[in-house]
Amino acid sequence: MSKSSPKSVAILLSAAFIMTHTSSLQAAELKVIAGGSMTTSMNALAAPFEKASGHKLSIHFDSTPNIIARVNSGTPFDVVVVPVDVFKDIAAKARFAPGPTVDIARVGYGVIVRAGAPKPDISTPDAFKKALLAAPSIAFLPASAAGAYVTKVFERLGIAEEMKAKTKVQAAPALIAPAVAKGEAELGVFLTNVLVAPGVELVGPFPGELQQELVFTSAVAADTKEADAAKALIDYLRTQEATAVIKAAGMTPG
C-alpha cells in the first residue's frame, strides 16, 4: 500500500472497531472542529469512519484563534481535533469535558521553494536567518498556532521586523504551497505536512534547536449529547487504519 494514498489506506477498517462501535451506539451527527492542518487526514478518514460506525461527521476546519473564538462563542460542537494551544485558553478549556485530552497527531516545521528553484542552506540557525533575510517574500499563516511559532522563531533570530515586510499572509494552510508554486512568494514556511504539494519542493526542516512539533489533540465537548459517538471517533483516530492515514499525510500519530 502506497504511503501517499491516505484515502486508500483508510478503507481498510478493523473488524474490532466496527463491532465495538456500531453494535452499541445509535447513529449520530457529530459536529467536529479541527485544525486547518488536519484537513487532509480528517477528510480522508471521515467516510471510512461513517461507514464503520453509522455516524455522520460535519467538520469545520479553522485556525487556532478562530477555533478559540468559535468555542467561546457558544457555537454547538461535539468533539475537537485541534492544536493543543486551544486548551491554553481558560474560557475555551472550560467548554470541554473534564479529564485528559487525547493526542492524535504531531508535525514539525519546514521550508519550501518553487519546484526547480535553488534551495537555500537552512541547516543551522545562522544559515536559516541568512536565507530568510535574502528571500524577497515568504508565505505563511501568522494567525494560527503554527504561525505564532514561526513568528516566535523570527523573533529568536532577531529578524521579526524585517520579516513583517516580506510576509505574504495566506488565508489557510493549504494556500501556502500554491502561493510558492505560482511564484507569489519565494519561500513557504509552515508545518511540513501542508507544504507537500505539486509545484514545490521541500528545502528541509527547521534547524534542530529551532525545531518544534505542533501537537493536535482531541477532546469531547462538556455539553454534547453525543458523548459516546464523540469518544468513538477519538478511539477510531487511534486505530491502526487511522494512524496509517495520518502517517501518509505527513504527520506522526499520537
Salt bridges, closest charged atoms under 4 A:
ASP62 OD2 - HIS60 NE2 2.86
ASP85 OD2 - LYS88 NZ 3.74
ASP103 OD2 - ARG106 NH2 3.56
GLU161 OE2 - LYS164 NZ 3.12
GLU184 OE2 - LYS182 NZ 3.62
GLU201 OE1 - LYS119 NZ 3.58
ASP223 OD2 - ARG95 NH2 3.28
